Amino acid sequence: MIKKIVFSGIALAVLLGVFIVARVWLFSPEDGIKRVSIPEGVHDPAEWGKAYPLQYQGYLKNREMAPSPTGFGGSEKTQKAVMEPANLMNFKGMGFSKDYTEDRGHPYALEDLRETERLTPKTTGACMTCKTAQIGGIFKDKGWAYARTPLTDLLPTLKHPITCSNCHDPKTMNLRVMNPAFIEALAKKGIDVRKASRAEMRSYVCGQCHVEYYFEPETYRVVFPWNKGLQPEQMYAYYAEKPAGFTQDWVHPDSQTKMLKAQHPDYETWSTGTHGMAGVACADCHMPFLRESGRKYSSHWVTSPMRTVEESCRTCHTQSKDWLMARVKTTQRHVWDMQLRAGSTVSRAHEAIAKAAADSRVNGAELENARELLRRAQWYWDIVSAENSMGFHNPAQVLNTLGQSVDLAHQAIATANRAVSASHGK
């Protein structure tokens, strides 16, 4: 009996050892890659590439311009208004009506900032918060004062776009967050980024910039509207309470409506979607693990998972590549159709309210009701339009949000028409 117990114990120990070895082999961050420290303040990815050539080669692929494999989005610098003409009316009176292109890769962050026609002499340094690896040093030196510094004063000092040091501690190579606005937003939710797990950090490093935000009046401090939650209606409710004196991004010249401009709420949309709720990190899909010569490493070609279906999707999904591609295309096509419908209806609401406002006998109270309905309708459309997954991060929520946009825009049109009819005694 003693021999059997001893043998069973040895067998159990062997099995446990095999399990631990297997788990390390399967789940260790980077197999066979020696960690090399980089001096703090070195932001040139080529310097990091000397120690991490596989990751660097992936980073360089972000410079390749290509259409989306699904037909939606992509990395080519094309004006969105070409495919979505309603943008010209809906963003009339602000910079996005002049220049609103598809997003390009991280290496182009500073170049695109310098070249955009949205910049004016009044543009502040807050605009470069997520455009450069130098943000950490700038914030350390200036604090939030950098945000109200004229961008024209800062641009000559910016040499590096989004690079390795935005996401990695140069001494340890551990993932890190540099955007002070993201750190503060999570702190308000009781989350200390410094204590985050590696799995959480694989989304936080992306979420620090791929988010909705606004600039606090006067200070231009970057703020995330997360106090009430991350869903579109919760963020709108936050804005409706006029946080810190913020009321609008601009006033539409035709409808005279105080408008909000959504940014790129990829993190918010993902976090309440199927993958986010299941604990699938941004990097799991957009920066999948690869192997070369027996070494496991994370791809640094931050691109659509549809370019790397085998590595990004089929580690969890058993369906074929063609089947998975078809499902993504179907979802994005449905969202695109609804997005076009919502944008067009919002555009017509601007026209209806402008026409009503031109009538000297218009009912002022009803007209203001119409403007509030329009403000909400455009927010719901724009929070989807500005997001980069064409709805795939959260299809159910996105389609519901676009449906609300269409309904609210129709209500705005009807209310504007009623404001005129009532004043005419009809």
Secondary structure as UniProt FT lines:
FT   HELIX           2..27
FT   TURN            31..32
FT   TURN            40..41
FT   HELIX           45..49
FT   TURN            50..51
FT   HELIX           53..60
FT   HELIX           61..63
FT   TURN            69..70
FT   HELIX           80..82
FT   HELIX           86..90
FT   TURN            91..93
FT   HELIX           95..97
FT   HELIX           106..108
FT   HELIX           109..115
FT   TURN            117..118
FT   TURN            121..122
FT   HELIX           125..128
FT   TURN            129..131
FT   TURN            133..134
FT   HELIX           135..142
FT   HELIX           143..148
FT   HELIX           151..154
FT   HELIX           155..157
FT   HELIX           164..166
FT   TURN            170..172
FT   HELIX           180..188
FT   TURN            189..190
FT   HELIX           193..195
FT   HELIX           198..207
FT   TURN            208..209
FT   STRAND          214..215
FT   TURN            217..219
FT   STRAND          222..223
FT   TURN            227..228
FT   HELIX           232..240
FT   HELIX           243..245
FT   STRAND          250..251
FT   TURN            253..255
FT   STRAND          258..259
FT   HELIX           266..271
FT   HELIX           274..277
FT   TURN            278..279
FT   HELIX           282..286
FT   STRAND          289..292
FT   TURN            293..294
FT   STRAND          295..298
FT   HELIX           305..307
FT   HELIX           309..312
FT   TURN            313..316
FT   HELIX           321..357
FT   TURN            360..361
FT   HELIX           364..385
FT   TURN            388..393
FT   HELIX           395..423
FT   TURN            424..425
//
